[in-house]
Structures are given as structure tokens and as C-alpha cells.
Amino acid sequence: MNKFDRPRIAHVNFCPSIGVYKKIAGQAKAAEHAGLNMDFFILTDQKLPSAINLKIIPFNWPKYFFKRKFAQNFLTFNIINKMTDLKVYDRIILRYPTAVDLSYKDFLNTYGGRFITEHHADVIGELRVLEQGVLNPIRIHLERRNAPKILSQSCGIIGVTDEIRRIYLDISGGGKPSTVIPNGIAVKSVPFSGFQSFTQDPLKLLFVSSTFYAGHGLDRLLRGLSEYRGNHTISLTLVGKIYRREEIELLQSLNNPKVKLIRHEQLDGEELDRVFSQANLAVSTLALFRDGITQACPLKTREYMARGLPFIYSYEDMDLEKDLEFLLKIPANDGAVQIDDLFKFVSTLSHLNDPAQKLRQYAEIKMDWSVKMEKMYDFAYSII
């Protein structure tokens, strides 16, 4: 069947970060290669490149400060409704822009009963942890008040974890079709870096994030390094912005002679590839419980897998089978990372048969966007 004979699905995203933009571009490319009748839209105030089935819809925030802040905080649905015309689509998958909004009614009048919401986080849980300032109680109040009204008019719920799916299915009033589609990655677009087997000091650790938030648990790693009293030496490379006072102070006070720190606020291209290829072990999310949830599917985990780099983590991931021998899961608590456990783990990797290739192959089978987008399209198709 020609793809244009199948139902037409729109996937709509509002002001994504650069990291999320790359994810959406990967989704769009995978959907095109799979012959799915899907079009992707990004509404943005940044200059971003479009693609075959990825349309960039640019807009400008109001010029004056207070009007701009008001629009950025409370008029998301108004902008989506005014800047898009999605009436030709059989179903609209809306990456949930939160319900912290004063303008959602026109969107519901236009598209009520035709849109599916895609949820990537527990919004209130994140607001409690990530956001500060006088507007935060207002945001939480609006999310609590508006989310049931908005979700009651959706026709389906997609969660990136089962935990998130259940949260928003309950908020919607229940009884709606729902599914779980964890984050993926365009594996072929990620360079295969592999990793350096640990044969001599220092142990080379790598922790990558665009910005280190509380849920990433960088403080756990830094406290572990500060407390380490073993005989080995360690080199930690951090790639990303660090803004939390606790972590800045931990970095400033870290004077363990066994530990060397290398910091980069941002890296890409060949420089980033080089850093990946020199690492013995990577670090993924270590403190997700601070957001009030236990399940996740971080993009950094998927990149580590696609690059063929073993890592440590501390959360539940539906795409990771239990007891994978090339990964180390540590306890999900506020305790410092036990550095001795990392040395024990990397010493076992040398006994495995080509772990880097196994990681890459696992990512291709379990995490590639081609797998995820087929499931997303089929779910939208099934509820028309």
C-alpha cells in the first residue's frame, strides 16, 4: 500500500531544546525511511533546519519583557493553535507542552477528540525539583487544574515509560487507549566510538549532558570521588553546563590527589568523538528518584549504547534487560557512588567477547527510531 493511502498523522512539538530537536529530526527521518504517512512540525523561536517531512514553523515572542514572559509561561496552546493548521490530519500526536497555560480552550475547540498526547516526564514532579521562583506555585496550580481538562479531550496517551503513562492516563480520567514508547536513537547517525579497555591507571570516566540537573546525580559521583581512598587514579571528563550550587561547590572543594577533572561546557563533532573513544566507562542518570519517579529512558543512555560505551546508571529502563553484563546498575539513593565498585566492574569487561559491538547491536535491535516510529504510527492508526 502506498503510504499516502494510509491515515495521515502529524507530530507537533513546541520549542524543543537542541537535544530534543535532534531527537525529533531522527524520528522524522526514520518515519520517512519506513514509508509512514507522518509529518513532523516544530514551532520554534530558533533557527533550525527543516527536512523532507520535518517542517520548522518560526515565530517571535513579544518584544516587551513582561509580555514576552507572560507568553512564554502561559500562552503555549494559543501559539500552537494560531501557527498551525492541522485539520487535514487524521490524528495529531502532540508532545505534551504542559498544561501550564491560560489559552488552551481554542485548541480544544479545534482539535478536541483528535489529538494524542505524548508524555516525557511527570510535569509536577519536575516543577518541584527543577523550577524556582515566584511563578512556580502558579505553574503547579495551573498544571493541576488544566491537565484533566485538556487530557479528557485527547483520544490517546503515549508515555515514554509505563510509570508516566499511568500517571497521565489517571489524570485524563482513564479508559483511553494508551501505550508505552520509550525514547530511541538514530543508531546509524551515531559514530561507533567503542571504548578503551581498562588496563592501567587512570580510570577514564565520562559524563555527558547538555545541562546537569538534579536528577542526573552528578553530586553523587563527585562525592564518591571526594571520598575515594583507594590506590588507583581516576580521570573524570564532564561535558555540559553545571549550574547547581551544590555541584559547583563540590567541584571547587574536590582536592583528592587521586582524581583529575576535565571540564567542557560543550563539545561536538570530532572533539566529542575523541572524548568518547578515549573513555573506559560512561555515567548515565544517577538520581532520577528526585523527580519522584523510578522509570526513564534518557537520551544519553541511548547514545552510550549506540557508541558502544559501557556505563553505570541508577533507574529502571524498559529498553534495558535485567543483568546486562556490559552495564552496571547501582542503588537508587542519595549515597555517594562507590568508586571501588567501578574498578571491579571495568575489570570484568576485558573478559567479555567484544562488548562494544554487543552494545551497538543491542541499540539497533531495541532502541533505533525505526522500531519506535512503526509502533507510534500503528498506535495512532489503531484509534482512528
Solvent accessible surface area in square Angstrom, and as a share of the most:
residue,aa,sasa,rsa
1,M,178,0.79
2,N,89,0.46
3,K,44,0.19
4,F,145,0.60
5,D,104,0.54
6,R,57,0.21
7,P,26,0.16
8,R,95,0.35
9,I,0,0.00
10,A,0,0.00
11,H,2,0.01
12,V,0,0.00
13,N,0,0.00
14,F,32,0.13
15,C,42,0.25
16,P,9,0.06
17,S,65,0.42
18,I,83,0.42
19,G,36,0.35
20,V,27,0.16
21,Y,25,0.09
22,K,131,0.55
23,K,14,0.06
24,I,0,0.00
25,A,31,0.24
26,G,11,0.10
27,Q,2,0.01
28,A,1,0.01
29,K,120,0.51
30,A,13,0.10
31,A,0,0.00
32,E,51,0.23
33,H,140,0.63
34,A,38,0.30
35,G,27,0.26
36,L,1,0.00
37,N,9,0.05
38,M,3,0.01
39,D,33,0.17
40,F,1,0.00
41,F,19,0.08
42,I,0,0.00
43,L,0,0.00
44,T,0,0.00
45,D,67,0.35
46,Q,74,0.33
47,K,205,0.87
48,L,25,0.12
49,P,90,0.56
50,S,74,0.48
51,A,64,0.50
52,I,152,0.77
53,N,14,0.07
54,L,3,0.02
55,K,120,0.51
56,I,26,0.13
57,I,16,0.08
58,P,93,0.59
59,F,19,0.08
60,N,141,0.72
61,W,40,0.14
62,P,49,0.31
63,K,170,0.72
64,Y,151,0.57
65,F,110,0.46
66,F,167,0.70
67,K,129,0.55
68,R,74,0.27
69,K,87,0.37
70,F,96,0.40
71,A,5,0.04
72,Q,67,0.30
73,N,24,0.12
74,F,16,0.07
75,L,46,0.23
76,T,12,0.07
77,F,0,0.00
78,N,37,0.19
79,I,23,0.12
80,I,0,0.00
81,N,35,0.18
82,K,152,0.64
83,M,80,0.36
84,T,15,0.09
85,D,101,0.52
86,L,1,0.00
87,K,124,0.52
88,V,98,0.56
89,Y,10,0.04
90,D,57,0.30
91,R,33,0.12
92,I,0,0.00
93,I,0,0.00
94,L,1,0.01
95,R,49,0.18
96,Y,21,0.08
97,P,24,0.15
98,T,42,0.24
99,A,0,0.00
100,V,12,0.07
101,D,1,0.00
102,L,90,0.45
103,S,19,0.12
104,Y,11,0.04
105,K,137,0.58
106,D,79,0.41
107,F,1,0.00
108,L,12,0.06
109,N,126,0.64
110,T,48,0.28
111,Y,2,0.01
112,G,29,0.28
113,G,39,0.37
114,R,62,0.23
115,F,0,0.00
116,I,0,0.00
117,T,0,0.00
118,E,5,0.02
119,H,1,0.00
120,H,44,0.19
121,A,20,0.15
122,D,28,0.15
123,V,16,0.09
124,I,30,0.15
125,G,6,0.06
126,E,56,0.25
127,L,16,0.08
128,R,144,0.53
129,V,41,0.24
130,L,53,0.27
131,E,65,0.29
132,Q,144,0.64
133,G,55,0.52
134,V,137,0.79
135,L,54,0.27
136,N,20,0.10
137,P,91,0.57
138,I,79,0.40
139,R,41,0.15
140,I,24,0.12
141,H,104,0.47
142,L,7,0.04
143,E,4,0.02
144,R,130,0.48
145,R,105,0.38
146,N,0,0.00
147,A,2,0.02
148,P,56,0.35
149,K,97,0.41
150,I,0,0.00
151,L,0,0.00
152,S,59,0.38
153,Q,77,0.34
154,S,5,0.03
155,C,23,0.14
156,G,0,0.00
157,I,0,0.00
158,I,0,0.00
159,G,0,0.00
160,V,6,0.03
161,T,2,0.01
162,D,37,0.19
163,E,27,0.12
164,I,3,0.01
165,R,47,0.17
166,R,113,0.41
167,I,50,0.26
168,Y,3,0.01
169,L,31,0.15
170,D,109,0.57
171,I,56,0.28
172,S,9,0.06
173,G,69,0.66
174,G,33,0.32
175,G,85,0.82
176,K,39,0.17
177,P,60,0.37
178,S,32,0.21
179,T,22,0.13
180,V,17,0.10
181,I,5,0.02
182,P,13,0.08
183,N,17,0.09
184,G,1,0.01
185,I,24,0.12
186,A,26,0.20
187,V,0,0.00
188,K,189,0.80
189,S,82,0.53
190,V,15,0.09
191,P,64,0.40
192,F,85,0.36
193,S,24,0.15
194,G,7,0.07
195,F,36,0.15
196,Q,92,0.41
197,S,61,0.40
198,F,35,0.14
199,T,117,0.68
200,Q,140,0.62
201,D,56,0.29
202,P,51,0.32
203,L,0,0.00
204,K,79,0.34
205,L,3,0.01
206,L,1,0.00
207,F,0,0.00
208,V,21,0.12
209,S,12,0.08
210,S,96,0.62
211,T,26,0.15
212,F,0,0.00
213,Y,88,0.34
214,A,9,0.07
215,G,7,0.07
216,H,31,0.14
217,G,0,0.00
218,L,0,0.00
219,D,1,0.00
220,R,5,0.02
221,L,0,0.00
222,L,1,0.01
223,R,59,0.22
224,G,3,0.03
225,L,0,0.00
226,S,41,0.26
227,E,103,0.46
228,Y,10,0.04
229,R,188,0.69
230,G,19,0.19
231,N,138,0.71
232,H,74,0.33
233,T,50,0.29
234,I,2,0.01
235,S,12,0.08
236,L,0,0.00
237,T,16,0.10
238,L,1,0.00
239,V,7,0.04
240,G,4,0.04
241,K,104,0.44
242,I,20,0.10
243,Y,110,0.42
244,R,47,0.17
245,R,188,0.68
246,E,73,0.33
247,E,0,0.00
248,I,62,0.31
249,E,92,0.41
250,L,34,0.17
251,L,18,0.09
252,Q,143,0.64
253,S,73,0.47
254,L,27,0.13
255,N,135,0.69
256,N,13,0.07
257,P,129,0.81
258,K,67,0.28
259,V,23,0.13
260,K,126,0.53
261,L,55,0.27
262,I,59,0.30
263,R,130,0.47
264,H,53,0.23
265,E,115,0.52
266,Q,141,0.63
267,L,25,0.12
268,D,90,0.46
269,G,47,0.46
270,E,151,0.68
271,E,96,0.43
272,L,26,0.13
273,D,41,0.21
274,R,116,0.42
275,V,13,0.08
276,F,1,0.00
277,S,37,0.24
278,Q,79,0.35
279,A,4,0.03
280,N,7,0.04
281,L,0,0.00
282,A,0,0.00
283,V,0,0.00
284,S,0,0.00
285,T,6,0.04
286,L,0,0.00
287,A,0,0.00
288,L,17,0.08
289,F,60,0.25
290,R,52,0.19
291,D,15,0.08
292,G,63,0.61
293,I,10,0.05
294,T,79,0.46
295,Q,36,0.16
296,A,13,0.10
297,C,6,0.03
298,P,23,0.14
299,L,65,0.32
300,K,26,0.11
301,T,0,0.00
302,R,0,0.00
303,E,43,0.19
304,Y,1,0.00
305,M,0,0.00
306,A,0,0.00
307,R,8,0.03
308,G,0,0.00
309,L,0,0.00
310,P,0,0.00
311,F,0,0.00
312,I,0,0.00
313,Y,20,0.07
314,S,1,0.01
315,Y,7,0.03
316,E,81,0.36
317,D,11,0.06
318,M,103,0.46
319,D,14,0.07
320,L,16,0.08
321,E,87,0.39
322,K,184,0.78
323,D,143,0.74
324,L,30,0.15
325,E,93,0.42
326,F,13,0.05
327,L,14,0.07
328,L,39,0.19
329,K,96,0.41
330,I,19,0.10
331,P,92,0.58
332,A,63,0.49
333,N,69,0.35
334,D,78,0.40
335,G,34,0.32
336,A,15,0.12
337,V,4,0.02
338,Q,112,0.50
339,I,5,0.03
340,D,79,0.41
341,D,63,0.33
342,L,0,0.00
343,F,16,0.07
344,K,135,0.57
345,F,19,0.08
346,V,3,0.02
347,S,55,0.36
348,T,66,0.38
349,L,7,0.03
350,S,68,0.44
351,H,158,0.71
352,L,41,0.20
353,N,116,0.60
354,D,76,0.39
355,P,14,0.09
356,A,12,0.09
357,Q,71,0.31
358,K,72,0.31
359,L,0,0.00
360,R,34,0.12
361,Q,93,0.42
362,Y,26,0.10
363,A,0,0.00
364,E,79,0.35
365,I,125,0.64
366,K,75,0.32
367,M,0,0.00
368,D,25,0.13
369,W,7,0.03
370,S,50,0.32
371,V,73,0.42
372,K,9,0.04
373,M,0,0.00
374,E,73,0.33
375,K,96,0.41
376,M,1,0.01
377,Y,0,0.00
378,D,72,0.37
379,F,24,0.10
380,A,0,0.00
381,Y,92,0.35
382,S,83,0.53
383,I,31,0.16
384,I,96,0.49
